[in-house]
Amino acid sequence: MIASILGGIAANPWARAALRYGAIALAIVLFLFSIRFSDERIGRIAERHETSENANEIQRRMLEAAARRPRNRDDLVDRLRDGGF
């Protein structure tokens, strides 16, 4: 049964042309879907990168602030007397 259907499609030139154009249309649709999904993935990666950049910037500011802190009580007293805070 299946062999006779496939044989009929292979014998009919209109059916072969329809299958050819159908295969081309299917390939184009699948290509467009793959582009869409890769764009979504790229968007997620860019968002993750932006979030990590913000976190790194905050951590860098915290480390710079920690580097400027007084080392001991005497340094703290000197800063308070000078009005450095």
Secondary structure, DSSP 8 states (H G I E B T S, - for coil): -HHHHHHHHHH-HHHHHHHHHHHHHHHHHHHHHHHHHHHHHHHHHHHHHHHHHHHHHHHHHHHHHHHTS-SSHHHHHHHHHHT--
